[in-house]
Amino acid sequence: MLRGVDLSVPAGSIVALLGPSGCGKTTLLRSVAGLERPDGGVVRLGERTVSEPGAFTPPERRRVGMVFQDAAVFPHLSVARNVGYGLGREPRREARVTEALELVGLAGFGDRAPGTLSGGQLQRVALARALAPRPSVILLDEPFSSLDAPLRAELRVEVRRVLAATDATALFVTHDQEEAFVVGDEVAVMSDGLIAQQGPPTALYELPATREIAAFIGDANFLAGTAHDGVADTPIGPVPLHAPVEGPVEVMVRPERIVASEGDAATVDAVEYFGHDAVYRVVLDGGGTLRARVIGAPRLGPGSRVALGFVGAPTVAYSAASPPAEPATAVPALLG
């Protein structure tokens, strides 16, 4: 259920809609496509209002292309006929199909049957079919969810390249934070039927608006502290703050911002080695645990005594007494 969505997708940009299952991502996408009729609010595509109280433009008149989770290609049609399905009797139909297939890296696949293609190739066909009519907006509903991890990683980069090459305005739904950051020019975090924060991936990672967003996006430590004069005193020492706040706080510190060196303030409890980096799980002498990330092979092992410090740009702190934010009351979505 949507309960106060305020989403804007600038023309020619890609916005990734990120959130857990059940938060309303697909409902919002279907409302933009015209497959759902909202009870209230306004949906605009560029200069056109396509949904508002008392007026509703059906999906076939919205010039919206959509790519679904399961590709949804027609198994009895060739690749070329699938891609050209929405073009009707357009004079340049064959040329447009060829252009779309070349764009997604499937030149020469027009005569192939869908049953002979891999999962990744089927999603490329679905993307080509969505792009062929030159829609005003492309909507992608978790298009890689059925693919294995290596193929997902390859295809998300390719899809971003294709969308950027066509200067498309796109809304990309995913529950995968890494995927959202790779594909989206901006990321809109959705929670419980509303947009909790929207901005460039760097802003959401470095300056999450709430503790919940900080915990959802990436790995985060939350350190109890006392803030004053732009600094918070914490168990790992003073931490500079991005915005002024006073009194008891929880300070968000990403694991890569914590430096662990030989010392006598905490104990390494466990080491997680990933090849390109490693994470120390550290138990503080005063109580509590945190995670510290290092590049490359770890130099410390379980049982090592360490000192801890903070490095990098100022971070965010959340007041220990701050009330929850109230949701908006309208449901506008502006794309293009």
Secondary structure, DSSP 8 states (H G I E B T S, - for coil): --SS--EEE-TT-EEEEE--TTSSHHHHHHHHHTSS--SSS-EEETTEEEEETTEE--GGGS-EEEE-TT----TTS-HHHHHTGGGTT-TTHHHHHHHHHHHTT-TT-TT--GGGS-HHHHHHHHHHHHHTT--SEEEEESTTTTS-HHHHHHHHHHHHHHHHHTT--EEEEES-HHHHHHH-SEEEEEETTEEEEEE-HHHHHHS-SSHHHHHHSS--EEEEEEEETTEEEETTEEEEBSS---EEEEEEE-GGGEEEEEEEEEEEEEEEE-SSEEEEEEEETTS-EEEEEEESS-S--TT-EEEEEE-SS-B-EEETT-------S---EEE-
